[in-house]
Amino acid sequence: ATQLLLDEGVPVWSYDLPGKPHRMQLLMDDDAIGRVNFIEGDITDQGSADQWAIAGRIAADSGLPTNVVLGNHDVRKGSVDAAAALAPFGLEAPDGPAAVDVPGLRIVTLPTAVAGLGPGYVHAPARQKVAELVGAGPGAAFVAMHHYPQRWRVPNVYPPGITGPMAKALLDAVAEANPASLVTSGQATATEGTITAT
């Protein structure tokens, strides 16, 4: 589906690190990768009003359809309400799982950041909603979240992701609902991008 968007002249954004397109190499050839715009890390550093204004202006000026998934830096203690800060730019920051359909693909965004905390969380209601959304899509599903799925209950690298048991429950639910799913995360400081094919 990403290759189809590029062939139709639609710019595509990825959370892979520039120069290290691990995820995108699984989806398309090097020529197509060369036409993808890359974004890395959290949208803001401290979630301040001026940082959201810059991010909102960049997204709005790009003319690209933009889906926002907040990261832990965006919801730090003292941060402003991201949804309110992005609204003037025509952007939304859903506080729960949301879906957008493009030809042949359902994109599901999954907020994992919790205000004031570093690790990610996916509790049962959010996990169930994600499973419903990927299962009801027009074909394959692409799940985008900020925190990466950890293997173990306790993180063995920094920054922390989603604990192993919570991550396994999410991945199992996605795989059962739609085996043609790809789950990605944007927090790449320690992991240089995480991809999980179900």
N, C-alpha and C positions, 0 to 999 in steps of 0.2 A: 504494500500500500504506500510506503514511503517513496519507493521508486516511482510509482504511478503519480504521486503528487509532484515530484521533481520533473518528470516527463511532461506534465501539464504546465510547468513553469511556476509552480507554487513554491515559494521559499520554505524551507524546513529548518527548525531549530532543534538542537540536540543538547543534552546535558553531559555529553562526553567531554573530556578534556581536550583542548586543541592539540593536535599532533598525536593524540592517542585515541582514535575513534574505535575502541574495542566493540562497543555495542553496534555501532552503525555498520561495521564490517560484517556483522551477522545478517544484516538486512539488505545491503546493497553493495555495488562494486565501487572501486576507488574513484572512478570518474564522477559518479553520483555523489560520493562523499565530499568531493571537492566543491560541490554546490550547496553544502549544508552550512548554516550559520551556527556557531557553537556558543553556548552559554555555560558557565561553570559556577558551581557553588550556590549559596543562598542568594536570594534576590537583593537583600540589604545586609548590612553588617550589624546594625543595632535596631533596625525597625523604626528609625526616626522619621518624622514628617518630611524632612528635606531629602532623605534617601528614597522614600517612597515616591516623592515628586519626580526625582530624576528617573527612577525605574519606570514609572507610569508614562512619563514623557517619551522615553526611549521606545517603549512598547507601542505607544500610540503613533509616534512618528514613523515607525517601521511599516505601518499599514498591514501587518500580519495578524491573522487570528491568534490570540494569545490565551492560553490557559495557565492559571496561576496555581502553584502548589507551594504553600508556605514552608519554610525551613525553620530550624530552631533559632537562627539568628534573627529571623523576622518577627519572632514572638518572645523575645527576651523581656525580662523585667524592665519596665519603663518604655517599652515600644508602644507606638500608637496603633490604633485599629487599622489593620491593613485594608480591610474591605472599604472602610470610609475613605482612606487615603487614595485608593485606586479608583473609586467610583467616578471622580471627575474625568478620568481618562477612558471611561467606558469599559473598565476591567472589573472582574469579580474575583474574589478570593473566598471560594466556598469553604465552610467550616466542616463539611462532611464530603463523602465520596460523590463525585459528579461525573457525567459522561457526555461526550461529544462524538457524533458519528461523522466519519469521512468515508468516501467510497471504499467499501470492503473492510473497514476497520472501525472498531469502537475504541476510543481513547477514554480511559477512566483515570481521573485524578483522585489521589488518596492522601489527604492531609494526615501526617504522622507526628507533626510537631505539637507539643503541649507548652503553653505559656510558662516561661520561667524555667523550663527543664531542657536538658541536653538530649537525652535518649528519645527515641521514637516509640510511639504506642499505636497499636491497632487493636482496639477492644472488640468484643463480639458483635455489637450492633454495626460497627463500621465494616468489619469483615463480612458479615452477612449481606450488607448493602453492596459491597464490591462484587461478591459472588453473583448477586442478582443482576447487577449491571453488565458484567462480562458475559453472563449466560444469556442475556436478552439481546445481545448485539447482533449486527448484520453478518458477522463472520468472525475473523480473528479479533483479539483484544490486546490492547497495549495499556498496561497499568503503570502510571507514573506516580512515584512517591518520593519524598525527600530522603528519609532514612533507609539505610540498607538492611536487608535481613541478616542478622547474626546467626552463626551456627550454634552458639552455646547460650546458656541462660545469662552468664556474666560476660561482658565484653572483654576481648583479649587484645583489642587495638583501640586507639583513640582516633576519631570520636566514636562514641557508642551509637549503635543502630537500634534495631528492633530486636528484643530478646529472642533467642532461639525458639522457645516454645510458642511465643506469639507469632513469630515469623513463619514457622512451620504450619501453624493453623491457617494463616492467611494463604500461603502458597498452596496448601492442600485444597482449600476452598475454591481458589481460582482454578486450579487444575481440574477439579471435579466439575465446576460450572462450565468451563470452556477450555478444553485441552489445547486449543490453538491460541494460547495467550503468552505474552511476553511481559514480565514484571521488571521494571527498572527503578533505579534510585539515583538521586542527584548528589547526595552527600558523598563526595569522592576524595576527601582529604587523605584518608587512610587506605581506601580501597581502590582508588583510581577508577571509579565507576564499578557498579555492580549490576550484573544482568542475571536474571533467572528465567530460563525458558521452562514453561510447564508442559 
